[in-house]
Amino acid sequence: MPPSNHLSMKKEYLGKGGSPMKKQHKAIILFLLITLIGVGIFFFYQTNFSKEKTVGEYSDCVVGLLPNQSAGSDLVIYTTDTWTPSTLLTLPDVTSDNYAAISNDGKYIAYTTWDDGYIRRYLKVLDTATGEVANFYIDTSAKTEVIEISWMPDNKTLLLIVNDSSQLSYQEIRTLNVETSEEKTLVILKIRRKSQ
């Protein structure tokens, strides 16, 4: 008879408010439901009320140059949340085989361009607040080019590669502070031919 007493106690216990396990399940379901509602509200807000990119909001974007239909290139920005392109500015004298980058705070836009004889690629930096453009590496030797530019987190220093294609292979990785014109060479890469 002990087994029947055990069953009757179990029935009695379940009859008085349910098992602790059922209460835990209800609490978990309630927690998940509240979390799901919160996430839904967040995404609804982001989708319906988020504003266009403004200065200071360029840390999650990709910038590049696309050929312009008339001449030159368009500096285009893609936001990584929608991948929708927006043209920031048109650069009539810049070919699309150049490089571009915008500082995370949106204060500076850096891009490269070829000189008139297409023998050196130099750097231009546009101050978006004043509209002034500063030139860097314009007086370098022939076949020198600035490539692969990106902004450092301080929003005033560029990390770039200077390539001298007149040699077999010579590249320097440098930093350039666009406000002070101070530059530092971080790495020099030279590849030389073996002597025979």
Contacts in CASP RR format, 6 or more apart in sequence:
PFRMAT RR
TARGET T0000
AUTHOR 0000-0000-0000
METHOD contacts of the structure
MODEL  1
MPPSNHLSMKKEYLGKGGSPMKKQHKAIILFLLITLIGVGIFFFYQTNFS
KEKTVGEYSDCVVGLLPNQSAGSDLVIYTTDTWTPSTLLTLPDVTSDNYA
AISNDGKYIAYTTWDDGYIRRYLKVLDTATGEVANFYIDTSAKTEVIEIS
WMPDNKTLLLIVNDSSQLSYQEIRTLNVETSEEKTLVILKIRRKSQ
13 19 0 8 1.000
53 61 0 8 1.000
53 77 0 8 1.000
53 79 0 8 1.000
53 86 0 8 1.000
55 105 0 8 1.000
55 106 0 8 1.000
55 107 0 8 1.000
55 128 0 8 1.000
56 104 0 8 1.000
56 105 0 8 1.000
56 106 0 8 1.000
58 77 0 8 1.000
58 102 0 8 1.000
58 103 0 8 1.000
58 104 0 8 1.000
58 105 0 8 1.000
58 106 0 8 1.000
59 104 0 8 1.000
60 79 0 8 1.000
60 80 0 8 1.000
60 81 0 8 1.000
61 77 0 8 1.000
61 78 0 8 1.000
61 79 0 8 1.000
61 80 0 8 1.000
61 102 0 8 1.000
62 77 0 8 1.000
62 78 0 8 1.000
62 80 0 8 1.000
63 75 0 8 1.000
63 76 0 8 1.000
63 77 0 8 1.000
63 78 0 8 1.000
63 88 0 8 1.000
63 100 0 8 1.000
63 101 0 8 1.000
63 102 0 8 1.000
64 75 0 8 1.000
64 76 0 8 1.000
64 77 0 8 1.000
64 99 0 8 1.000
64 100 0 8 1.000
65 73 0 8 1.000
65 74 0 8 1.000
65 75 0 8 1.000
65 76 0 8 1.000
65 91 0 8 1.000
65 94 0 8 1.000
65 95 0 8 1.000
65 96 0 8 1.000
65 98 0 8 1.000
65 99 0 8 1.000
65 100 0 8 1.000
65 111 0 8 1.000
66 73 0 8 1.000
66 74 0 8 1.000
66 76 0 8 1.000
66 85 0 8 1.000
66 96 0 8 1.000
67 73 0 8 1.000
67 74 0 8 1.000
67 96 0 8 1.000
68 74 0 8 1.000
68 90 0 8 1.000
68 91 0 8 1.000
68 92 0 8 1.000
70 92 0 8 1.000
71 92 0 8 1.000
72 90 0 8 1.000
72 91 0 8 1.000
72 92 0 8 1.000
72 93 0 8 1.000
72 94 0 8 1.000
72 95 0 8 1.000
72 96 0 8 1.000
73 90 0 8 1.000
73 91 0 8 1.000
73 94 0 8 1.000
73 95 0 8 1.000
73 96 0 8 1.000
73 98 0 8 1.000
74 87 0 8 1.000
74 89 0 8 1.000
74 90 0 8 1.000
74 91 0 8 1.000
75 87 0 8 1.000
75 88 0 8 1.000
75 89 0 8 1.000
75 90 0 8 1.000
75 91 0 8 1.000
75 100 0 8 1.000
75 109 0 8 1.000
75 111 0 8 1.000
76 85 0 8 1.000
76 86 0 8 1.000
76 87 0 8 1.000
76 88 0 8 1.000
77 85 0 8 1.000
77 86 0 8 1.000
77 88 0 8 1.000
77 102 0 8 1.000
78 84 0 8 1.000
78 85 0 8 1.000
78 86 0 8 1.000
79 86 0 8 1.000
88 102 0 8 1.000
88 109 0 8 1.000
89 109 0 8 1.000
89 126 0 8 1.000
91 111 0 8 1.000
91 113 0 8 1.000
93 113 0 8 1.000
94 111 0 8 1.000
94 112 0 8 1.000
94 113 0 8 1.000
95 113 0 8 1.000
95 114 0 8 1.000
98 111 0 8 1.000
98 112 0 8 1.000
98 113 0 8 1.000
98 114 0 8 1.000
98 121 0 8 1.000
99 111 0 8 1.000
99 112 0 8 1.000
99 146 0 8 1.000
99 147 0 8 1.000
99 148 0 8 1.000
99 149 0 8 1.000
100 109 0 8 1.000
100 110 0 8 1.000
100 111 0 8 1.000
100 112 0 8 1.000
100 149 0 8 1.000
101 109 0 8 1.000
101 110 0 8 1.000
101 111 0 8 1.000
101 149 0 8 1.000
101 150 0 8 1.000
101 151 0 8 1.000
101 158 0 8 1.000
102 108 0 8 1.000
102 109 0 8 1.000
102 110 0 8 1.000
102 151 0 8 1.000
103 109 0 8 1.000
103 110 0 8 1.000
103 151 0 8 1.000
103 155 0 8 1.000
103 156 0 8 1.000
104 151 0 8 1.000
104 153 0 8 1.000
104 155 0 8 1.000
105 155 0 8 1.000
106 128 0 8 1.000
106 155 0 8 1.000
107 127 0 8 1.000
107 128 0 8 1.000
107 129 0 8 1.000
107 155 0 8 1.000
107 156 0 8 1.000
108 125 0 8 1.000
108 126 0 8 1.000
108 127 0 8 1.000
108 128 0 8 1.000
108 151 0 8 1.000
108 155 0 8 1.000
108 156 0 8 1.000
108 178 0 8 1.000
109 125 0 8 1.000
109 126 0 8 1.000
109 128 0 8 1.000
110 123 0 8 1.000
110 124 0 8 1.000
110 125 0 8 1.000
110 126 0 8 1.000
110 149 0 8 1.000
110 151 0 8 1.000
110 158 0 8 1.000
110 178 0 8 1.000
111 123 0 8 1.000
111 124 0 8 1.000
111 126 0 8 1.000
111 149 0 8 1.000
112 121 0 8 1.000
112 122 0 8 1.000
112 123 0 8 1.000
112 124 0 8 1.000
112 145 0 8 1.000
112 146 0 8 1.000
112 147 0 8 1.000
112 149 0 8 1.000
113 121 0 8 1.000
113 122 0 8 1.000
113 124 0 8 1.000
114 120 0 8 1.000
114 121 0 8 1.000
115 121 0 8 1.000
115 122 0 8 1.000
115 138 0 8 1.000
119 142 0 8 1.000
119 143 0 8 1.000
120 137 0 8 1.000
120 138 0 8 1.000
120 140 0 8 1.000
120 141 0 8 1.000
120 142 0 8 1.000
120 143 0 8 1.000
120 144 0 8 1.000
120 145 0 8 1.000
121 144 0 8 1.000
121 145 0 8 1.000
121 146 0 8 1.000
121 147 0 8 1.000
122 135 0 8 1.000
122 136 0 8 1.000
122 137 0 8 1.000
122 138 0 8 1.000
122 140 0 8 1.000
122 145 0 8 1.000
122 146 0 8 1.000
123 135 0 8 1.000
123 136 0 8 1.000
123 137 0 8 1.000
123 146 0 8 1.000
123 149 0 8 1.000
123 158 0 8 1.000
123 160 0 8 1.000
123 176 0 8 1.000
124 133 0 8 1.000
124 134 0 8 1.000
124 135 0 8 1.000
124 136 0 8 1.000
125 133 0 8 1.000
125 134 0 8 1.000
125 136 0 8 1.000
125 158 0 8 1.000
125 178 0 8 1.000
126 132 0 8 1.000
126 133 0 8 1.000
127 133 0 8 1.000
127 134 0 8 1.000
134 178 0 8 1.000
136 146 0 8 1.000
136 176 0 8 1.000
136 178 0 8 1.000
136 181 0 8 1.000
137 144 0 8 1.000
137 146 0 8 1.000
137 162 0 8 1.000
140 162 0 8 1.000
141 164 0 8 1.000
141 166 0 8 1.000
142 166 0 8 1.000
143 164 0 8 1.000
143 165 0 8 1.000
143 166 0 8 1.000
144 162 0 8 1.000
144 163 0 8 1.000
144 164 0 8 1.000
144 165 0 8 1.000
144 166 0 8 1.000
145 162 0 8 1.000
145 163 0 8 1.000
145 165 0 8 1.000
146 160 0 8 1.000
146 161 0 8 1.000
146 162 0 8 1.000
146 163 0 8 1.000
147 160 0 8 1.000
147 161 0 8 1.000
147 162 0 8 1.000
147 163 0 8 1.000
148 160 0 8 1.000
148 161 0 8 1.000
149 158 0 8 1.000
149 159 0 8 1.000
149 160 0 8 1.000
150 158 0 8 1.000
150 159 0 8 1.000
150 160 0 8 1.000
151 157 0 8 1.000
151 158 0 8 1.000
151 159 0 8 1.000
152 158 0 8 1.000
152 159 0 8 1.000
152 175 0 8 1.000
156 177 0 8 1.000
156 178 0 8 1.000
156 179 0 8 1.000
157 175 0 8 1.000
157 176 0 8 1.000
157 177 0 8 1.000
157 178 0 8 1.000
158 175 0 8 1.000
158 176 0 8 1.000
158 178 0 8 1.000
159 173 0 8 1.000
159 174 0 8 1.000
159 175 0 8 1.000
160 173 0 8 1.000
160 174 0 8 1.000
160 175 0 8 1.000
160 176 0 8 1.000
161 171 0 8 1.000
161 172 0 8 1.000
161 173 0 8 1.000
161 174 0 8 1.000
162 171 0 8 1.000
162 172 0 8 1.000
162 174 0 8 1.000
163 170 0 8 1.000
163 171 0 8 1.000
164 170 0 8 1.000
164 171 0 8 1.000
167 190 0 8 1.000
168 191 0 8 1.000
168 192 0 8 1.000
168 193 0 8 1.000
169 189 0 8 1.000
169 190 0 8 1.000
169 191 0 8 1.000
170 188 0 8 1.000
170 189 0 8 1.000
170 190 0 8 1.000
170 191 0 8 1.000
171 188 0 8 1.000
171 189 0 8 1.000
172 185 0 8 1.000
172 186 0 8 1.000
172 187 0 8 1.000
172 188 0 8 1.000
172 189 0 8 1.000
173 185 0 8 1.000
173 186 0 8 1.000
173 187 0 8 1.000
173 189 0 8 1.000
174 183 0 8 1.000
174 184 0 8 1.000
174 185 0 8 1.000
174 186 0 8 1.000
175 183 0 8 1.000
175 184 0 8 1.000
175 186 0 8 1.000
176 182 0 8 1.000
176 183 0 8 1.000
177 183 0 8 1.000
END
